[in-house]
Amino acid sequence: MQRYFIDQAYQPTVEITGESHHHMSRVMRMTAEDQVFLVFNDQTAIKARITAIDNEKVMLEEVEKERLQRELPIQITIASGFPKGEKLELIVQKGTELGAHAFIAFPGDSSVAKWDAKKQNKKQQRLNKIAQEAAEQSHRQALPKVNFTSEKELMAAFADYDAVLIAYEESAKQGEKAQLVQTFQQLQADQKLLVIFGPEGGLTPREIELFQTAGAKLCGLGPRILRTETAPFYLLSAASFYYELQY
Amino acid sequence: MQRYFIDQAYQPTVEITGESHHHMSRVMRMTAEDQVFLVFNDQTAIKARITAIDNEKVMLEEVEKERLQRELPIQITIASGFPKGEKLELIVQKGTELGAHAFIAFPGDSSVAKWDAKKQNKKQQRLNKIAQEAAEQSHRQALPKVNFTSEKELMAAFADYDAVLIAYEESAKQGEKAQLVQTFQQLQADQKLLVIFGPEGGLTPREIELFQTAGAKLCGLGPRILRTETAPFYLLSAASFYYELQY
């Protein structure tokens, strides 16, 4: 059943205009009595029935709440040093399917990609669109947002999280394997985890030291060296396995 | 340090010709005393030193064995119903990084892609090349192979595995969450697990019934609906977290 993210708080009867109206009426050619899933910006998800539809709006009313909890109990934000090419698109698409709460892209010391404000703006819009499509397809109950920040802004935001991890290749090489499990054990429901991933070439010693001084902890993701876009998939899958399958 | 997969059993002094010789001498312009990692087809991995190099061969001798165990304790084979476009390339590349032991591609009932023998042969070569590059990059100690089989061949191979799972979207929708953990708990080191993933559109009821009758078990991968190429990443990451970080 089609899924729509509605940028307003939950209410049992809803009037929808704009893009979602267009998609229901023109793309899907829906009519009265058709049913869809609606996800409100407070993460309430309902099955709803169309009561009326015209050229400007769709009227819907709640049939029932969605029963299955589809969001990870902790909120995980993936921060990626600007990677090359279309890798950020892949991270956002698959990361959304795998349950990421939000994405941050920042200019890493090793980043080859340099995007000016205009290009960055365009890329951000494109990435948010990808996140929305992936959220609909994977039946999310929250819509992840993608933001571009400077290193300074990234670090200023550390205070908003209950834990900050650095996925560090050298930790993996040295066989570090306790930190991720420990962090999962410590975090309670609704707490927030930020995990920082370097671009191709990794984080530099300067960045590592800076982030560590600000409270971030180094964390290995198993004994194989993962590409910059693969490491977030590992982290999110491990979180889902730990919180959603094991307990 | 550069990594080479050598298709022969371990020996402390080695003579290398062919493609790896070309890469060492021409691409990397290596000379005597340079060091590389060599991985033999019995999964022995060593650091080796070049003792001599000429236009036809490279002579190397062992410096030391690689200490870190980089292979998952269980051998996981990923079987994918032919997906669209370049998705198999993505599955093989990222799946190799994440530790898959082997890959099988089979024609699923819902597969849109139809490859004739010639196209299939070419695709298989390409995929094995991708697996090799990913194995080198991720520091694997075993080189995953990619094979194309019929449904009949896939099922005949069930007997070679200690457990067979079906990643099934409907299981996820219904909140099934015990099977994966149970399977991991039951498998011992060096045992073999086959996991079957449908193409886009999923496995059909006919396929599910067929595989189940042959002993495969349905398995959910968390409450979000994963794309056909994302589900194997989840499975492999969860296995690594379970076997390599938690215990």
Interface residues (C-beta under 8 A of the other chain):
Chain A: L68 Q69 R70 K94 E97 L98 G99 Q137 S138 H139 R140 K173 G175 K177 A178 L180 V181 G220 L221 G222 P223 R224 I225 L226 R227 T230 F233 Y234 L235 L236 S237 A238 S240 F241 Y242 E244 L245 Q246
Chain B: L68 Q69 R70 K94 E97 L98 G99 Q137 S138 H139 R140 K173 G175 K177 A178 L180 V181 G220 L221 G222 P223 R224 I225 L226 R227 T230 F233 Y234 L235 L236 S237 A238 S240 F241 Y242 E244 L245 Q246
